[in-house]
Amino acid sequence: MTKLIKSIVLALLVLICFVSQALGEIIGSVQTFQDMGNGIELNCTNAYLSIELITPEIARVRVGVKRPGAESRYLEDFSYAIREDLPKIKSSYKVKDNGKSILLSTTAIDVVISKNPVLLTFLDKEGFCLSEDFSPMSWLPAPEGQSVTCTKSLSYGEHFYGLGEKTGPLDKRRSKCVMWNTGEYGDDIRSDPLYQSHPFFIGLKENKAYGIFFDNTYRTHFDMGHTFEDRYIFRSEGGELDYYFIAGPLVKDVVKRFSFLTGYMPLPPIWALGHMICRWSYYPETEVMDIARRARAEEIPLDVIWLDIHYMDGYRCFTWDKSRFPDLSGMVSKLHAMGYKVVSMINPGIKADPRYFVFKEGIQRDAFVKYPHGGLYIGKVWPKECVFPDFTRLDVRKWWGSLYNGLLEAGIDGFWNDMNEPDIFHPQTGTMDDNAVFNDFGLNSSHKKIHNVYGSYMAKATLEGISRLMGKKRAFVLSRAGYSGLQRYAASWTGDNTSNFDHLRLQIPMFLNMGLSGTPFIGSDIGGFFKSASAELLVRWYQASSLVPLMREHNCRGEYDQEPWVHGDPYKSFIRKYINMRYRLLPYLYTCFYEASKDGSPIMRPLLYEYQQDSNTFTLDDQFLIGRDILVAPVLQEGAVRRLVYLPKGNWYDYETKDVLEGNRSMYYDAPLSMLPVFIKEGAILPTKEPGLYTTEKSIETITLEIFPLQTRDSSTSILYMDDGVTKDSPFVLFEFDMKKTENNLCIEFTRKGAFDGIKSFDVKVYSGPPRKVIIDNEETEFRYEDGVIYLTTTKDVKLVELIY
């Protein structure tokens, strides 16, 4: 009976979908078209359709519904996601009318527009169909704009990636999801939606990739073959149909081009790459200092201690509780002397208290969100009745940014924006009322449009404000909520997870899809936020997170302690080992951050990112790459002491034993609780340093280059980027290492750019058999060989190292 009811419900849902589309309006047929100088615009029966060329590989598609008496063909042309400084690139193109269709052709793609009805097909230059409309674009009337729908054909074997912070596997085919930022507490492994909205996905079709970014901030829906086997659908509940088609053919091409549109993360201060620790909440001051001293006594590397909401005076932002923290600046000064940085939380909810300076100033500035009739929107959060800044206003963002000055003067180093979905203690909606009004650059839009970007623009206000106040120092902001483009302002984490192995497994595909969605600086609450991690779970979570971009342990009040030392040895030693590994690999990791800041390359990558020709990687989401050269395969099953590992084509070095393993195969790898399986790609040169108790404790004057030689005749390239790790526009040095393997020798050519002189010399470790001789810059030099490792030292000015076998 239950199965019958489910079948009936499913059939009704399908029928409703067809009826809804039938009752809606479609774009119709082409009446006329014109060349706009950067693409074409088509005058169709019921709408205008523009195809604007951003680059030869990126086309923007907009549908402007014909509205009687409308002053403009389209809605406002402003994006909360697209970077404001997007370069104007002149793309050469040709337009040809073929009678029944129009061809818009660039050097990278061909767009075929069927005239009756209007259907779009995107082809590569070999004539391969990357994407095509299944049915005409359509819409239904909505209170704001239209409820727009785009339906595209789905090919057999097509895979989907991206869509930001979503539960489930890496491959999103047959999934459906909603973009609506939601404070989800202890999210279920199937929870949707979550804290962030990234309406962008990558399609992989017969090994050719493309991307679509649906730039619509209203509640949007994605059905990636869940309801129908032959099509996928994306639609919104307001606004207009506005999307960007991005050609590949490589997944990495699509990610970099999407990042070109939405912007790149700023290079953070190097301490933000360190191990961090947080609790809801560490207080009073004595407890914070106890944690700081304990970490140092246990020799657990730790850079940052976080202050959650209980440091505030009655949950009032930009204040602190004088009874719990009688001398905040004095405490922070003592922590700084121990090598720590301090990050504190700020929420958007401002207590509606006439005696509270932030509330009073905001009222004077008319800075808070209102209802259409002019009354203040008031919602309950931690301080009970609260008002909320309208971050869509420039003057409000500047004012908000200035409020951080008091905490900065007390020595606080970075800031954490939480509850900014915005999350409201509302029993039905969990957020603001739909009719709350925002300035929205003079458009006076409702919460339905602004909800998904509220968190991003709070982070923007925070970053811009503290950057002005901090001068040349780099700023650090963490945000729970956001929309595509958030990476320009803040790092992210996956919110309030739970202490169990299901949630540990869940984190990896979430991180990977966030990276593919243009958000590379990502992490999770290590050990889980809700409940308490067992000794085994805590070790495995720390191992899995040891090279993840954001490494922060965090858990909930009322739960058992979860710091790295709580379970004693041997667990404490296992955790310490892999935190030390992170600190040793900081130069490599920092270089990955540099690449992300330049072109959007994910720091943490699915294997398909580098091995797209290998179909074995298409659904692989329980192991990952850090940069190009480090493969991590964490143990994610409770009680497991070995796991199946897939190594792509080529040779790989076991980082623990330095044994060479043949790739293009799966193998079982023994991994007791003390072990994290890590593998290094042949040809890699990993820059490392001596680990310290915090990121800057040990000098970078001598960098150790760990060299993993090519096993066959081939070549490879590695890089090392370094600067002072603190200031914007710091002098830098960029080394490029070109390795060439021939039958009898291994040559490594060094190229250096930049003026930063922090690095003085290299200690070189080559994992290889003994050479007959070593030549550095044409002069034979001494070396030491021991236990399968060649040891030698060079200056930073070295040009060529040759190992003759």
C-alpha positions in Angstrom: 0.0 0.0 0.0 2.8 2.4 0.9 4.6 1.7 -2.4 1.3 2.4 -4.3 0.8 5.7 -2.5 4.4 6.7 -3.3 3.8 5.9 -6.9 0.7 7.9 -7.1 2.4 10.9 -5.4 5.3 10.7 -7.8 2.9 10.6 -10.8 1.0 13.6 -9.5 4.3 15.5 -9.1 5.3 14.8 -12.6 1.8 15.8 -13.8 2.0 19.1 -11.8 5.4 19.8 -13.4 4.0 19.3 -17.0 0.8 21.4 -16.1 2.9 24.2 -14.6 5.0 24.4 -17.7 1.9 24.3 -19.9 0.2 27.1 -17.9 3.4 29.2 -18.1 4.6 31.3 -21.0 7.4 30.2 -23.4 9.9 32.4 -25.2 8.2 31.7 -28.6 9.9 32.2 -31.9 12.4 34.7 -33.3 10.8 37.7 -35.0 14.0 39.7 -35.6 17.6 39.9 -34.3 20.4 42.3 -34.3 24.2 42.4 -33.7 24.9 44.3 -30.5 28.7 44.5 -30.9 29.3 42.0 -28.1 26.8 39.4 -29.1 23.3 39.3 -30.5 19.8 40.1 -29.2 16.7 38.4 -30.5 13.3 39.8 -30.5 11.1 36.8 -29.8 7.3 36.4 -29.6 7.1 36.8 -25.8 10.5 38.0 -24.7 13.9 39.4 -25.7 16.8 37.1 -25.6 20.4 38.4 -25.5 23.5 36.3 -25.9 26.5 38.4 -24.7 30.0 37.2 -25.2 32.1 37.7 -22.1 35.1 35.8 -23.6 35.3 33.4 -26.5 34.5 30.6 -24.0 31.9 32.4 -21.9 28.4 33.4 -23.1 25.8 35.2 -21.0 22.2 34.3 -21.8 19.4 36.6 -20.6 15.7 36.5 -21.1 13.7 39.7 -20.8 10.0 39.0 -20.6 7.9 41.5 -22.6 6.1 43.6 -20.0 3.6 46.3 -21.1 4.8 49.8 -20.3 8.2 48.5 -19.0 11.1 51.0 -19.3 13.7 48.3 -19.9 13.7 45.0 -21.7 15.5 43.3 -18.8 15.5 43.6 -15.0 18.4 45.5 -13.4 21.8 44.6 -14.7 23.7 44.1 -11.4 25.1 40.9 -10.0 26.0 40.2 -6.4 28.3 37.4 -7.7 30.2 38.7 -10.7 33.2 40.7 -9.8 32.9 44.4 -10.1 36.3 44.7 -11.9 35.6 42.1 -14.5 37.8 42.9 -17.5 36.1 43.8 -20.7 37.5 41.4 -23.3 36.6 42.0 -26.9 35.6 38.7 -28.5 35.7 38.3 -32.2 32.6 36.4 -33.5 30.5 35.8 -36.6 26.7 35.8 -37.0 25.0 33.8 -39.8 21.3 33.5 -40.5 20.8 29.9 -41.8 17.0 30.3 -42.3 15.6 28.0 -39.6 18.4 28.9 -37.2 21.0 31.5 -36.4 24.7 30.6 -35.8 26.7 32.7 -33.4 30.4 31.6 -33.7 33.5 32.4 -31.6 37.0 30.9 -31.7 35.9 28.5 -28.9 32.2 27.7 -29.3 29.3 27.8 -31.7 25.9 28.7 -30.4 23.0 27.5 -32.6 19.7 29.3 -32.0 16.7 27.4 -33.4 14.1 30.0 -34.5 10.8 28.3 -34.0 10.6 27.6 -31.2 13.7 29.2 -29.7 16.1 26.6 -28.5 19.8 27.0 -27.7 22.5 24.5 -28.6 26.2 25.0 -27.5 28.8 23.2 -29.6 32.5 23.0 -29.4 34.6 23.7 -32.5 34.6 20.0 -33.4 30.8 20.1 -33.6 30.3 18.2 -30.3 27.1 19.1 -28.5 28.1 20.3 -25.0 24.6 21.5 -24.0 21.2 21.9 -25.6 17.7 23.0 -24.6 15.3 20.2 -24.1 12.3 22.6 -24.3 11.9 26.3 -24.7 12.7 28.6 -21.8 9.6 29.4 -19.9 8.2 31.4 -17.0 5.2 31.9 -14.8 4.2 35.3 -13.2 5.8 35.8 -9.8 5.4 38.6 -7.2 8.9 39.8 -8.2 9.9 39.2 -11.8 9.1 35.7 -13.0 9.4 32.1 -11.9 11.7 31.1 -14.7 12.6 27.6 -15.9 15.4 26.3 -18.1 15.3 22.7 -19.2 18.2 21.0 -20.9 18.8 17.6 -22.4 20.6 15.0 -20.3 22.9 12.5 -22.0 23.5 9.0 -20.9 26.6 8.9 -18.8 26.7 12.6 -18.2 28.1 13.6 -14.7 27.5 16.8 -12.7 29.7 18.5 -10.1 29.7 21.7 -8.1 26.4 23.2 -6.7 28.4 24.3 -3.7 27.6 23.2 -0.2 25.4 20.1 -0.7 25.3 16.8 1.0 25.6 13.5 -0.9 28.2 12.2 -3.3 30.6 14.2 -5.5 28.6 13.4 -8.7 25.3 15.2 -8.5 23.6 13.4 -11.3 20.1 12.2 -10.2 20.1 14.7 -7.3 17.8 17.6 -6.7 18.5 20.5 -4.5 17.4 24.0 -3.4 19.5 27.2 -3.1 18.2 28.9 0.0 20.7 29.7 2.8 19.6 27.8 5.9 20.9 27.5 9.4 20.8 23.7 9.7 21.8 22.4 13.1 23.5 19.0 13.2 22.5 18.6 9.5 21.4 15.1 8.5 23.5 13.5 5.8 20.6 14.2 3.4 19.8 17.7 4.6 19.1 20.3 2.0 19.3 23.3 1.8 22.4 24.3 3.9 24.2 27.5 4.7 25.4 28.6 1.3 24.0 29.0 -2.2 26.2 28.4 -5.2 23.9 28.0 -8.3 26.8 26.7 -10.5 27.5 23.3 -11.8 29.9 21.5 -14.2 28.7 19.0 -16.7 31.0 16.3 -17.9 29.8 14.7 -21.1 31.8 12.1 -23.0 34.8 13.5 -21.3 34.2 17.1 -22.3 33.3 19.6 -19.6 31.1 22.7 -19.6 29.7 24.9 -16.8 26.5 26.8 -16.2 26.1 29.6 -13.6 22.5 30.5 -13.0 23.0 34.0 -11.5 19.7 34.4 -9.7 19.6 35.2 -6.0 16.0 34.1 -5.3 15.2 30.6 -4.1 16.4 28.4 -7.0 15.8 24.7 -7.7 18.0 22.2 -9.5 16.8 18.8 -10.7 19.8 17.1 -12.2 18.0 14.1 -13.7 16.2 13.2 -10.5 12.6 13.5 -11.9 13.3 12.8 -15.6 16.1 10.6 -17.1 16.4 12.6 -20.3 16.6 16.2 -19.0 17.8 18.4 -16.2 16.1 21.6 -15.0 17.0 24.7 -13.1 14.4 27.3 -12.1 13.9 30.2 -9.8 11.0 31.6 -7.8 11.6 35.2 -8.9 13.9 37.5 -10.9 14.7 36.6 -14.5 16.5 33.9 -16.5 20.1 35.0 -16.5 22.9 32.4 -16.9 26.4 32.0 -18.1 27.5 29.1 -20.3 31.2 28.3 -19.8 33.0 26.0 -22.2 35.9 23.6 -21.2 36.8 21.1 -22.4 38.7 20.4 -19.1 37.0 20.6 -15.8 39.9 22.8 -14.6 39.2 25.2 -17.6 35.6 25.6 -16.4 36.6 26.2 -12.8 39.2 28.8 -13.7 36.8 30.6 -16.1 34.0 30.6 -13.5 36.5 32.0 -11.0 37.4 34.7 -13.6 33.8 35.7 -13.5 33.2 35.6 -9.7 36.7 36.6 -8.5 39.5 35.1 -6.6 40.1 34.6 -2.9 42.7 37.0 -1.5 45.9 35.4 -0.2 45.3 35.1 3.6 47.8 35.8 6.4 49.9 32.6 6.7 48.7 32.1 10.3 45.2 31.3 8.8 46.7 28.1 7.4 47.6 26.9 10.9 45.7 24.6 13.2 42.9 26.4 15.0 40.8 25.6 18.0 37.3 26.8 19.1 34.5 26.0 21.5 31.0 27.2 22.0 32.4 28.8 24.1 35.8 29.2 25.8 35.3 31.5 28.8 36.3 33.1 31.1 39.8 34.4 30.5 41.3 31.8 32.7 39.9 28.9 30.6 41.3 30.5 27.4 44.7 30.8 28.9 44.5 27.3 30.2 43.8 26.0 26.7 46.7 28.1 25.3 49.2 26.8 27.9 48.0 23.2 27.6 48.5 23.2 23.8 52.1 24.4 24.2 52.8 22.0 27.0 51.5 19.1 24.9 53.6 20.3 22.0 50.5 20.4 19.8 51.1 23.0 17.0 48.4 25.6 17.3 48.0 29.1 15.8 44.6 30.4 16.6 42.2 30.4 19.5 38.6 31.4 18.7 36.2 33.3 20.9 32.6 32.2 20.4 29.5 34.2 21.4 30.0 34.1 25.2 32.8 36.6 25.1 30.3 39.3 24.4 28.4 41.4 26.9 24.9 39.9 26.8 25.4 38.8 23.1 25.9 42.5 22.1 28.2 42.6 19.1 31.4 44.7 19.3 31.4 44.4 23.1 32.9 42.0 25.6 31.9 40.8 29.0 34.0 42.6 31.6 33.3 40.0 34.2 34.5 37.1 32.0 37.2 39.1 30.3 38.2 41.9 32.6 41.3 42.8 30.4 40.6 41.6 26.9 43.5 43.4 25.4 45.9 42.2 28.1 44.8 38.6 27.5 45.2 38.9 23.8 48.7 40.5 24.3 49.7 37.5 26.4 48.4 35.1 23.7 50.4 37.0 21.1 53.5 36.6 23.2 52.9 32.9 23.1 52.6 32.9 19.3 48.8 32.8 19.1 46.3 34.8 17.1 42.7 35.4 18.3 39.6 35.4 16.2 36.2 36.5 17.6 32.6 36.0 16.4 30.3 38.8 15.2 26.6 38.1 14.3 24.3 40.4 12.3 21.6 40.5 14.9 21.9 43.8 16.9 20.1 43.8 20.2 17.2 46.3 20.2 18.4 48.1 23.3 18.2 51.9 23.4 21.3 52.0 25.7 23.4 49.9 23.3 25.7 52.1 21.2 25.5 50.0 18.0 21.7 50.1 18.1 21.6 53.8 18.8 24.0 54.6 16.0 22.2 52.4 13.6 18.8 54.1 14.4 20.4 57.5 13.8 21.8 56.3 10.5 18.5 54.5 9.5 20.7 51.5 8.9 18.4 48.6 9.7 16.1 46.5 7.6 12.5 47.6 7.6 9.0 46.5 6.6 7.2 48.1 3.6 5.3 50.4 5.9 8.6 51.7 7.4 8.7 49.9 10.7 11.8 48.1 11.8 12.0 44.4 11.1 12.6 42.7 14.5 13.6 39.1 14.8 14.8 37.0 17.7 18.3 35.7 17.9 20.7 35.2 20.8 20.0 38.7 22.4 16.3 38.1 21.9 14.7 41.0 20.0 17.2 42.2 17.3 17.4 44.5 14.3 19.6 43.8 11.3 21.8 46.0 9.2 21.0 46.5 5.5 24.3 45.4 4.0 23.1 46.3 0.5 23.8 49.9 1.3 27.3 51.2 0.9 27.0 53.7 3.8 25.8 50.9 6.1 28.7 48.6 5.1 31.2 51.4 5.8 29.6 52.1 9.2 29.5 48.4 10.0 33.2 48.0 9.0 34.1 50.9 11.3 32.6 49.1 14.3 35.4 46.6 14.4 37.9 49.2 15.5 37.4 48.6 19.2 38.1 44.8 18.9 41.1 45.5 16.6 42.5 47.9 19.1 42.1 45.2 21.8 44.4 43.0 19.5 41.8 40.7 17.9 43.4 39.4 14.7 40.4 38.1 12.6 36.6 37.8 12.6 34.0 35.1 12.2 30.6 36.1 10.8 28.0 33.6 12.0 24.2 33.3 11.9 24.3 35.4 8.7 22.0 33.3 6.5 20.3 35.3 8.2 19.3 32.8 10.8 16.3 33.9 12.9 14.7 32.0 15.7 11.5 31.8 13.8 9.6 28.5 14.3 8.3 28.3 10.7 10.7 30.0 8.4 14.0 30.2 10.4 14.7 33.5 8.7 13.4 37.0 8.0 9.8 37.6 6.8 9.5 37.6 3.0 8.3 41.2 3.0 11.3 42.7 4.8 12.7 45.4 2.6 16.3 46.1 1.6 17.7 49.1 -0.3 19.3 46.8 -2.9 21.1 49.7 -4.6 17.9 51.8 -4.8 15.6 49.0 -6.0 13.9 48.4 -2.6 13.8 44.7 -3.0 12.3 42.1 -0.6 14.0 39.5 1.5 13.2 36.9 -1.1 15.8 38.4 -3.4 18.4 39.4 -0.8 18.3 36.4 1.5 20.9 34.3 -0.3 23.4 37.3 -0.6 23.0 38.7 2.9 25.8 36.6 4.3 28.2 37.5 1.4 27.5 41.2 1.9 28.0 41.1 5.6 31.4 39.4 4.9 32.1 42.1 2.3 31.4 44.8 4.9 33.6 43.1 7.4 36.5 42.5 5.1 36.5 46.0 3.7 36.1 47.6 7.1 38.9 45.7 8.8 41.1 46.1 5.8 40.8 49.9 6.0 41.5 49.7 9.7 44.4 47.3 9.5 46.3 49.2 6.8 48.9 47.0 5.1 48.2 43.9 7.2 46.1 41.1 5.6 42.7 40.5 7.0 41.0 37.2 7.8 37.2 36.6 7.8 35.3 33.4 8.1 31.6 33.3 7.0 29.0 30.7 7.5 26.6 31.9 4.8 27.2 33.2 1.3 26.5 33.2 -2.4 28.7 32.6 -5.4 31.6 35.2 -5.1 31.9 34.8 -1.3 35.5 33.7 -1.8 36.4 37.4 -2.5 35.6 38.3 1.1 35.8 35.2 3.3 36.8 31.6 4.0 34.0 29.1 4.7 33.2 26.1 6.7 30.4 23.5 6.5 28.5 24.6 9.7 27.1 22.6 12.6 28.0 19.0 11.8 27.7 16.0 14.1 30.3 13.8 15.7 29.9 10.5 13.8 31.6 8.7 10.9 28.7 9.5 8.6 29.5 13.2 8.9 33.2 12.6 8.5 32.5 10.9 5.2 30.1 13.7 4.2 32.7 16.4 4.5 35.0 15.3 1.7 32.6 15.6 -1.3 31.3 18.8 0.2 34.8 20.3 0.3 35.5 19.0 -3.2 32.3 20.5 -4.7 32.9 23.8 -2.9 36.3 24.0 -4.5 34.8 23.2 -7.9 32.3 26.0 -7.2 35.0 28.6 -6.9 35.3 28.6 -3.1 38.7 27.1 -2.3 39.2 28.2 1.4 37.0 25.6 3.1 37.0 23.4 6.2 34.7 21.7 8.7 34.4 21.5 12.5 37.0 18.8 13.2 35.5 16.1 15.4 32.0 17.3 14.8 30.1 20.2 16.5 27.2 18.3 18.1 27.8 15.4 20.4 31.3 14.2 21.2 34.0 12.4 19.2 35.3 9.1 20.3 39.1 8.8 20.4 39.0 6.9 17.1 36.8 9.4 15.4 38.8 12.4 16.6 42.0 10.8 15.3 40.5 9.9 11.9 38.9 13.4 11.6 42.2 15.1 12.3 44.0 12.9 9.8 41.4 13.6 7.1 41.7 17.3 7.9 45.4 17.5 8.2 45.9 19.1 4.8 42.3 20.6 4.3 42.5 24.3 3.6 40.9 25.4 6.9 41.9 23.3 9.9 39.7 24.2 12.8 38.5 21.9 15.7 35.2 23.1 17.2 32.5 21.6 19.3 29.3 22.5 21.2 28.7 23.6 24.8 27.6 20.8 27.1 29.5 18.1 25.2 32.6 16.3 26.3 35.9 18.0 25.6 37.3 17.5 22.1 40.8 19.1 22.2 43.6 16.9 20.6 44.9 15.8 24.0 41.7 14.8 25.7 42.0 11.1 25.1 45.6 10.9 26.0 48.2 8.7 24.3 48.4 7.0 21.9 45.6 9.1 20.3 47.2 12.4 21.2 50.5 11.3 19.5 48.6 10.2 16.4 47.0 13.6 16.1 50.2 15.5 16.8 52.0 13.5 14.0 49.6 14.8 11.3 49.3 18.3 12.6 53.1 18.3 12.4 52.9 17.0 8.9 50.7 20.0 8.0 53.2 22.4 9.5 56.1 20.7 7.7 54.2 21.1 4.4 53.2 24.7 4.9 55.4 26.0 2.1 53.7 23.6 -0.3 50.3 24.4 1.1 50.9 28.2 1.0 51.9 27.8 -2.7 48.6 26.1 -3.3 46.8 29.1 -1.7 48.9 31.4 -4.0 47.6 29.5 -7.0 44.0 29.7 -5.8 44.4 33.5 -5.3 45.7 33.9 -8.9 43.4 31.7 -11.0 40.8 30.0 -8.7 42.5 26.6 -8.7 41.0 24.5 -5.9 43.4 23.8 -3.1 41.7 20.5 -2.4 40.7 18.7 -5.6 38.8 15.6 -6.7 41.0 13.3 -8.7 39.0 13.9 -11.8 40.3 17.5 -11.8 43.8 16.3 -12.7 42.8 12.9 -14.3 39.8 13.7 -16.4 40.7 11.1 -19.0 40.4 8.4 -16.3 36.7 7.4 -15.8 37.6 5.7 -12.6 37.9 9.1 -11.0 34.4 10.4 -12.0 32.6 9.3 -8.9 35.6 8.9 -6.5 35.0 11.1 -3.5 36.6 9.4 -0.5 40.1 10.5 -1.4 41.4 13.7 -2.8 44.4 15.7 -4.0 46.0 18.7 -2.3 47.3 20.7 -5.2 48.6 18.6 -8.0 51.0 16.3 -6.3 49.7 15.0 -2.9 47.0 12.4 -2.8 45.3 11.7 0.5 43.1 8.7 1.2 41.8 9.0 4.7 40.2 6.1 6.6 36.5 7.0 7.0 34.9 3.8 8.3 34.6 3.1 12.0 36.9 0.3 13.1 38.7 0.0 9.7 42.4 -0.6 9.7 42.9 -0.7 5.9 41.1 0.7 2.9 40.9 0.5 -0.8 43.0 3.2 -2.5 42.9 4.1 -6.2 46.2 5.5 -7.7 45.8 7.2 -11.1 48.1 6.5 -14.0 51.9 7.0 -13.3 54.0 6.1 -10.3 53.3 7.2 -6.8 55.5 7.4 -3.7 54.1 6.2 -0.3 54.9 9.3 1.8 55.4 7.2 4.9 57.8 4.6 3.5 58.9 6.3 0.2 58.2 3.0 -1.6 57.4 3.5 -5.3 53.9 2.2 -6.3 52.6 1.7 -9.7 49.4 3.6 -10.6 46.3 3.0 -12.7 45.1 0.5 -10.2 43.2 0.0 -6.9 45.0 -1.6 -4.0 44.3 -2.4 -0.4 46.5 -0.3 2.0 47.0 -1.1 5.6 46.1 1.9 7.7 46.0 1.3 11.5 44.8 4.2 13.6 48.2 5.6 13.6 48.3 5.9 9.8 47.0 8.3 7.2 47.6 7.0 3.6 49.4 9.8 1.7 51.0 9.4 -1.7 53.2 11.7 -3.7 53.1 11.9 -7.5 56.4 11.1 -9.2 58.2 14.2 -10.5 56.9 16.2 -7.5 59.2 18.6 -5.6 57.6 19.4 -2.3 58.9 22.5 -0.5 58.8 21.9 3.3 60.1 23.5 6.5 60.9 22.5 10.1 57.5 22.4 11.9 57.0 24.7 14.8 54.4 25.2 17.5 52.9 27.9 15.3 53.3 28.8 11.7 56.0 31.5 12.1 58.0 30.0 15.0 60.5 28.3 12.7 62.4 30.3 10.1 61.9 29.8 6.4 65.5 30.8 5.6 66.2 27.2 4.8 63.6 25.3 2.8 63.8 21.6 2.4 63.0 20.3 -1.1 61.7 16.8 -1.0 62.3 15.4 -4.4 60.4 12.4 -5.7 62.2 11.5 -9.0 60.4 10.5 -12.2 60.8 6.8 -12.8 60.7 6.9 -16.6 62.0 9.3 -19.2 59.7 12.3 -18.8 59.6 15.9 -17.4 57.6 17.7 -14.7 57.3 21.1 -13.1 56.8 22.2 -9.5 56.7 25.7 -8.0 57.3 27.4 -4.6 55.8 30.7 -3.7 56.8 32.6 -0.6 56.4 36.1 0.8 56.3 37.6 4.3 52.9 36.0 5.0 51.6 39.2 6.6 51.3 42.2 4.4 49.3 43.0 1.3 51.5 43.4 -1.8 54.4 41.9 0.0 57.6 41.3 -2.0 57.6 37.7 -3.1 59.8 35.0 -4.6 58.5 32.4 -7.0 60.8 29.4 -7.8 60.0 27.1 -10.7 61.6 23.6 -10.6 61.8 21.8 -14.0 62.7 18.1 -13.7 63.9 16.0 -16.6 64.6 12.3 -16.4 66.8 10.6 -18.9 68.3 7.1 -18.9 71.3 7.8 -16.7 70.6 11.1 -15.0 68.1 13.4 -13.3 68.3 17.2 -14.0 66.5 19.8 -12.0 66.6 23.4 -13.3 65.8 26.2 -10.9 64.2 29.5 -12.1 63.6 32.4 -9.7 61.4 35.5 -9.9 60.7 38.2 -7.3 62.6 40.2 -4.7 61.7 38.5 -1.4 64.9 37.4 0.3 63.5 35.4 3.2 64.8 32.1 1.7 68.6 31.8 1.9 69.3 28.2 1.0 67.8 24.8 0.2 68.4 21.5 1.9 67.7 18.9 -0.8 66.4 15.3 -0.1 66.1 13.1 -3.1 64.3 9.7 -2.6 66.4 7.6 -5.0 69.2 5.1 -5.3 72.7 6.3 -4.9 74.1 8.4 -7.8 77.7 8.2 -9.0 78.1 11.9 -8.6 76.1 15.1 -8.1 76.8 18.3 -10.1 75.5 21.7 -9.0 75.9 24.5 -11.5 78.5 22.6 -13.5 80.6 21.8 -10.4 80.8 18.3 -8.8 79.7 18.6 -5.2 79.7 16.4 -2.1 76.5 14.6 -1.0 75.5 12.2 1.7 73.5 9.0 0.9 71.7 7.2 3.7 68.7 4.8 3.8 67.5 5.5 0.3 67.9 9.3 0.5 70.4 11.6 -1.2 71.2 14.7 1.0 72.8 17.9 -0.3 72.7 21.6 0.3 72.5 24.5 -2.2 72.2 28.3 -2.0 69.0 30.1 -3.2 70.9 31.1 -6.3 71.3 27.6 -7.6 70.5 27.1 -11.3 70.9 23.5 -12.1 71.3 20.2 -10.1 72.3 17.1 -11.9 72.3 13.6 -10.5 74.4 11.2 -12.6 73.6 7.5 -12.1 
